[in-house]
Amino acid sequence: MRIKLTQDLVCGNDTFLTGEEYEAVLILPRSTTVEFVADSGKKVRAFSYEYVKVTPASDI
């Protein structure tokens, strides 16, 4: 799923800014926590209050 961050995330030396979009996956089927890969290759998790799901234009 595609997500957009609703707040800045800092994970080690990496910073992810509000409004940036990433391709992410749910970490567990019933979870709302997602995981995405940073440009550095590091896996990052975002909680439901830190992102919104982006709906592709083809789904509208």
MARBA-3410 file (N, C-alpha, C, O; in Angstrom, 1 decimal):
60
0.8,-1.2,0.0,0.0,0.0,0.0,0.9,1.2,0.0,2.0,1.2,0.5 ~ 0.4,2.3,-0.5,1.1,3.6,-0.6,0.6,4.4,0.6,-0.6,4.5,0.9 ~ 1.6,5.0,1.4,1.3,5.8,2.5,1.9,7.2,2.4,2.9,7.4,1.7 ~ 1.3,8.2,3.1,1.9,9.5,3.2,2.1,9.8,4.7,1.1,9.7,5.5 ~ 3.2,10.3,5.1,3.5,10.6,6.5,2.7,11.8,6.9,2.6,12.8,6.2
2.2,11.8,8.1,1.4,12.9,8.7,2.2,13.6,9.7,1.8,14.7,10.3 ~ 3.4,13.1,10.0,4.3,13.8,10.9,5.8,13.3,10.6,6.0,12.3,10.0 ~ 6.7,14.1,11.0,8.1,13.8,10.8,8.5,12.6,11.6,8.1,12.4,12.8 ~ 9.3,11.7,11.1,9.9,10.5,11.8,11.4,10.6,11.8,12.0,11.0,10.7 ~ 12.0,10.4,12.9,13.5,10.3,13.0,13.9,8.9,13.4,13.4,8.4,14.5
14.7,8.2,12.6,15.1,6.9,12.9,16.6,6.8,12.7,17.1,6.7,11.6 ~ 17.4,6.9,13.8,18.8,6.9,13.7,19.3,8.2,12.9,18.9,9.3,13.3 ~ 20.1,8.0,11.9,20.5,9.1,11.1,19.5,9.5,10.0,19.8,10.5,9.3 ~ 18.5,8.8,9.8,17.5,9.0,8.8,16.3,9.9,9.3,15.9,9.7,10.4 ~ 15.9,10.9,8.5,14.7,11.7,8.9,13.7,11.6,7.7,14.1,11.7,6.6
12.5,11.4,8.1,11.4,11.2,7.1,10.4,12.4,7.4,9.9,12.5,8.5 ~ 10.1,13.2,6.4,9.4,14.4,6.6,7.9,14.2,6.3,7.5,13.4,5.5 ~ 7.1,15.0,7.0,5.6,15.0,6.7,5.4,15.3,5.3,6.0,16.1,4.6 ~ 4.5,14.5,4.7,4.1,14.6,3.3,4.8,13.7,2.4,4.4,13.5,1.2 ~ 5.9,13.1,2.8,6.6,12.2,1.9,5.8,10.9,1.8,5.1,10.5,2.7
5.9,10.3,0.6,5.1,9.0,0.4,6.1,7.8,0.2,7.2,8.0,-0.3 ~ 5.6,6.7,0.7,6.4,5.5,0.6,5.5,4.3,0.3,4.3,4.3,0.6 ~ 6.1,3.3,-0.3,5.4,2.0,-0.5,5.6,1.2,0.8,6.8,0.9,1.2 ~ 4.5,0.8,1.5,4.7,0.1,2.8,3.8,-1.2,2.8,2.9,-1.4,2.0 ~ 4.1,-2.0,3.8,3.3,-3.2,4.0,3.0,-3.3,5.5,3.7,-2.8,6.4
1.8,-3.9,5.8,1.4,-4.1,7.2,2.3,-5.1,7.8,2.7,-6.1,7.1 ~ 2.7,-4.9,9.0,3.6,-5.9,9.6,2.9,-7.2,10.1,3.5,-8.2,10.1 ~ 1.6,-7.1,10.4,0.8,-8.2,10.7,-0.6,-8.0,10.1,-1.0,-6.9,9.9 ~ -1.3,-9.1,9.8,-2.6,-8.9,9.1,-3.6,-8.0,9.9,-4.3,-7.2,9.2 ~ -3.6,-8.1,11.2,-4.6,-7.2,11.9,-4.0,-6.0,12.5,-4.7,-5.3,13.3
-2.8,-5.7,12.2,-2.1,-4.5,12.7,-2.4,-3.3,11.8,-2.7,-3.4,10.6 ~ -2.2,-2.1,12.4,-2.2,-0.9,11.6,-0.8,-0.3,11.4,-0.6,0.8,10.8 ~ 0.2,-1.0,12.0,1.6,-0.5,11.9,2.1,-1.1,10.5,1.9,-2.2,10.2 ~ 2.8,-0.1,9.8,3.4,-0.5,8.5,4.9,-0.4,8.6,5.5,0.2,9.5 ~ 5.5,-1.1,7.6,7.0,-1.0,7.5,7.3,-0.6,6.1,6.7,-1.1,5.1
8.3,0.3,5.9,8.8,0.7,4.6,10.3,0.7,4.7,10.9,0.7,5.8 ~ 10.9,0.7,3.5,12.4,0.7,3.4,12.9,2.1,3.0,12.4,2.7,2.0 ~ 13.8,2.6,3.8,14.4,3.9,3.6,15.4,3.8,2.4,15.8,2.7,2.1 ~ 15.8,5.0,1.9,16.8,5.0,0.8,18.1,4.3,1.2,18.8,3.8,0.4 ~ 18.4,4.4,2.5,19.6,3.8,3.1,19.5,2.3,3.2,20.5,1.6,3.4
18.3,1.7,2.9,18.1,0.3,3.0,17.6,-0.2,4.4,17.3,-1.3,4.6 ~ 17.5,0.8,5.3,17.0,0.5,6.7,15.5,0.4,6.7,14.8,1.2,6.0 ~ 15.0,-0.6,7.4,13.5,-0.8,7.5,13.0,0.1,8.6,13.6,0.2,9.7 ~ 11.9,0.8,8.3,11.3,1.8,9.2,9.9,1.4,9.5,9.2,1.0,8.5 ~ 9.4,1.5,10.7,8.0,1.3,11.0,7.3,2.6,11.3,7.9,3.5,12.0
6.1,2.7,10.9,5.2,3.8,11.2,3.9,3.3,11.8,3.3,2.4,11.3 ~ 3.5,4.0,12.8,2.2,3.7,13.5,1.0,4.4,12.8,1.3,5.4,12.1 ~ -0.2,3.9,13.0,-1.4,4.4,12.3,-1.5,5.9,12.5,-2.1,6.6,11.5 ~ -1.1,6.5,13.6,-1.3,8.0,13.7,-0.2,8.8,13.0,-0.2,10.0,13.0 ~ 0.8,8.1,12.4,1.9,8.8,11.8,1.8,8.8,10.2,2.6,9.3,9.5
0.7,8.1,9.7,0.6,8.1,8.3,-0.9,8.0,7.9,-1.8,7.7,8.7 ~ -1.2,8.3,6.6,-2.5,8.0,6.0,-2.3,7.2,4.8,-1.2,7.3,4.1 ~ -3.2,6.4,4.4,-3.1,5.6,3.2,-3.5,6.5,2.0,-4.4,7.2,2.0 ~ -2.7,6.3,1.0,-2.9,7.1,-0.3,-3.6,6.2,-1.2,-3.2,5.1,-1.5 ~ -4.7,6.7,-1.7,-5.6,6.0,-2.7,-5.1,6.3,-4.1,-5.1,7.5,-4.5
-4.7,5.3,-4.9,-4.3,5.6,-6.3,-5.4,6.2,-7.1,-6.6,5.9,-6.9 ~ -5.0,7.1,-8.0,-6.0,7.7,-8.9,-6.9,6.7,-9.6,-8.1,7.0,-9.9 ~ -6.3,5.6,-9.9,-7.1,4.6,-10.7,-8.2,4.0,-9.8,-9.1,3.3,-10.4 ~ -8.2,4.1,-8.5,-9.2,3.6,-7.6,-10.3,4.5,-7.4,-11.3,4.2,-6.7 ~ -10.2,5.7,-7.9,-11.3,6.8,-7.6,-12.3,6.7,-8.6,-13.3,7.4,-8.6
END
